[in-house]
Every structure is written in C-alpha cells, then in structure tokens.
Amino acid sequence: MRWFLLLTLTGFIHAGDWPSFRGPDASGVADGKEVPVDFDGPSGKKILWKAPVPGLAHASPIVLGNRLIVASAVSGQQEQQLKLGLYGSGEAADDMDEQRWTLTCFDKTNGKQLWHTEVFRGKPRAKRHIKATHCNATPAGNDRYIVAMMGSEGLFCTDLDGKLL
C-alpha cells in the first residue's frame, strides 16, 4: 500500500519538479537541464547557495515548485558516527540516543529557509549500520503533500507549508 501511495503522489507534478528519488518517473533524467561538470563547494564556484542542515541523512532532496525539501535525523549525541567508503565490518553505529527526524524546506532560488518541521522525536526503534543513517529514504511529494518514510519510526505526511498531517 505504501508503494502505491508514493506512485500516486508522483503523478501530480509541475514541469521542473523533482518530486521523489531519481526525479520524475524515477528516470534520473532532468530533460533540458545543463548539469555542471565542475563545481567547488569551498570556493563557491558554480554554487548558487549553501545552507546548513543539521544531522545525518542519505535521503536526496526533492523539488516541488519553488520549494527544495530535505529530510534528516538529528542525534542527541554531539558527534555522530558515519563511515564512508569501501571498508567496515558491518557493525552497528552507537547512537541509540534520542533523535529528531525532520523535514526542512528552502526557497530553491536563494536558499532561504521557509520552514522546518520535526516529524518525530524519540529513541530509534532499530540500530543503524555504521555506513547508513537513521534517515535514508528520500521523501516524495506533489502539489498538496509531502510524505517521508523515516525508517522504523514510521511514514509521515505534511502539507506544503510543513504542517504535520
């Protein structure tokens, strides 16, 4: 049933939206868009804007109209463990402290934060792999709703203004 909900949500999008993982029709293709082949975060070369997003997430951002929405899980620990690359023995991360699962919306043209919503707060129900986060699934949205699967914490839905439904 959840898969049907996500497929239904992607059917009501506007041109230029990136409403779910891999974009329209899950194709990974942005028709007619020039993709920068070189950019540099520290210098700002070919970067329109930057904004801090607390926590860890492997979820991709989505774009709905002028809104860019990012999901994250913020640990109560000062320093979260995350190992990147082709190493590690498959151990679990040691961060079962209280987390805050959030959705943050930015104006895609200038990076101004439009809203920030905490969808769930609590201790994780399941451990995470040292190479993963407590927020791995990309949200999906349409012209009315944003849905986000926050792992074992549940499926959450907001309106486009971040009001938890």
C-alpha positions as CSV (number, residue, x, y, z in Angstrom):
1,M,0.0,0.0,0.0
2,R,2.8,2.4,0.8
3,W,4.3,1.9,-2.7
4,F,1.0,2.7,-4.3
5,L,0.8,5.9,-2.3
6,L,4.2,7.0,-3.5
7,L,3.5,6.2,-7.1
8,T,0.2,8.2,-6.9
9,L,1.9,11.2,-5.4
10,T,4.4,11.5,-8.3
11,G,1.5,11.8,-10.8
12,F,0.6,15.4,-9.9
13,I,3.8,17.4,-10.6
14,H,4.7,20.6,-12.4
15,A,7.3,20.9,-15.1
16,G,10.8,21.3,-13.4
17,D,9.8,19.4,-10.2
18,W,12.0,16.6,-8.8
19,P,9.2,15.1,-6.7
20,S,10.9,11.8,-5.5
21,F,14.0,9.7,-5.6
22,R,15.5,9.9,-9.1
23,G,13.0,12.6,-10.2
24,P,10.0,12.4,-12.5
25,D,9.1,8.8,-13.4
26,A,12.2,7.7,-11.3
27,S,14.2,8.2,-14.5
28,G,17.1,10.1,-13.1
29,V,16.9,12.4,-16.1
30,A,16.3,16.2,-15.9
31,D,15.2,16.9,-19.5
32,G,16.7,20.1,-21.0
33,K,18.9,20.9,-18.0
34,E,22.6,21.7,-18.2
35,V,24.4,19.8,-15.5
36,P,27.6,21.4,-14.2
37,V,30.6,19.2,-14.8
38,D,32.8,21.1,-12.4
39,F,31.9,22.9,-9.2
40,D,33.7,23.6,-5.9
41,G,31.9,23.8,-2.6
42,P,34.6,25.5,-0.5
43,S,35.2,28.3,-3.1
44,G,31.5,28.6,-4.1
45,K,32.4,28.1,-7.8
46,K,29.1,27.3,-9.7
47,I,27.2,27.1,-6.3
48,L,24.0,29.1,-6.2
49,W,23.6,28.9,-2.4
50,K,24.5,26.9,0.6
51,A,22.6,26.2,3.8
52,P,23.4,24.2,6.9
53,V,21.3,21.1,7.5
54,P,21.8,19.5,10.9
55,G,22.0,15.8,11.4
56,L,22.8,12.9,9.0
57,A,20.8,11.7,6.0
58,H,21.3,9.7,2.8
59,A,17.9,10.9,1.6
60,S,18.0,13.0,-1.6
61,P,16.4,16.4,-1.7
62,I,13.2,16.9,-3.6
63,V,11.9,20.0,-5.5
64,L,8.2,21.0,-5.6
65,G,7.7,24.3,-7.4
66,N,9.9,26.8,-5.6
67,R,10.5,24.5,-2.6
68,L,13.5,22.3,-2.0
69,I,12.8,19.8,0.8
70,V,15.5,17.9,2.7
71,A,15.0,15.1,5.3
72,S,17.4,14.5,8.2
73,A,17.8,12.7,11.5
74,V,19.5,14.7,14.2
75,S,21.1,12.8,17.1
76,G,21.3,13.9,20.7
77,Q,25.0,13.0,20.6
78,Q,27.5,15.7,19.8
79,E,29.3,13.6,17.2
80,Q,27.5,11.1,15.1
81,Q,29.4,8.0,13.7
82,L,29.4,7.6,10.0
83,K,32.0,5.6,7.9
84,L,32.2,6.3,4.2
85,G,33.9,4.3,1.6
86,L,34.6,0.6,0.9
87,Y,35.6,-0.5,4.4
88,G,34.0,-1.6,7.6
89,S,32.9,-4.8,9.1
90,G,29.2,-4.3,9.1
91,E,29.0,-3.1,12.7
92,A,26.1,-1.0,14.0
93,A,26.6,2.7,14.9
94,D,26.4,3.5,18.6
95,D,23.8,6.2,18.5
96,M,20.6,4.9,20.1
97,D,20.1,8.2,22.0
98,E,17.1,10.3,21.2
99,Q,16.8,11.5,17.6
100,R,14.8,14.2,15.9
101,W,13.5,13.3,12.4
102,T,13.0,16.5,10.4
103,L,11.9,18.0,7.1
104,T,13.4,21.3,6.1
105,C,12.2,23.4,3.2
106,F,14.3,26.0,1.4
107,D,13.5,28.5,-1.3
108,K,15.3,26.9,-4.3
109,T,16.3,30.2,-5.8
110,N,18.1,31.8,-2.8
111,G,18.4,29.2,0.0
112,K,16.2,31.0,2.5
113,Q,14.7,28.5,4.9
114,L,10.9,28.6,4.5
115,W,10.1,26.1,7.3
116,H,11.5,23.3,9.5
117,T,9.2,20.6,10.9
118,E,10.1,17.9,13.4
119,V,8.0,14.9,12.3
120,F,9.1,12.6,15.1
121,R,11.3,12.6,18.2
122,G,12.4,9.6,20.2
123,K,14.9,6.8,20.6
124,P,15.3,4.8,17.4
125,R,13.5,1.5,17.3
126,A,16.3,-0.1,15.4
127,K,20.1,0.3,15.2
128,R,21.6,1.6,12.0
129,H,24.6,0.3,10.1
130,I,27.8,2.4,10.6
131,K,27.7,3.4,6.9
132,A,24.0,4.4,6.9
133,T,21.9,7.0,8.7
134,H,18.5,7.0,10.5
135,C,17.2,8.9,7.5
136,N,17.9,7.0,4.3
137,A,14.7,7.2,2.3
138,T,14.0,10.2,0.0
139,P,10.7,12.0,0.6
140,A,8.1,12.2,-2.2
141,G,5.6,15.0,-2.9
142,N,3.1,16.5,-5.2
143,D,1.2,19.8,-5.3
144,R,-0.5,19.1,-1.9
145,Y,1.5,16.7,0.2
146,I,5.0,15.6,1.2
147,V,5.4,12.1,2.5
148,A,8.6,10.8,4.2
149,M,9.4,7.3,5.4
150,M,11.6,7.7,8.4
151,G,12.7,4.1,8.7
152,S,11.3,2.1,11.6
153,E,9.9,5.4,13.1
154,G,7.1,5.4,10.5
155,L,5.6,7.1,7.5
156,F,4.8,10.9,7.9
157,C,2.9,13.4,5.8
158,T,2.9,17.2,5.8
159,D,1.3,19.8,3.7
160,L,3.5,22.1,1.5
161,D,3.8,24.5,4.5
162,G,5.3,21.8,6.7
163,K,2.2,21.3,8.8
164,L,2.3,17.7,10.1
165,L,-0.9,15.9,8.9
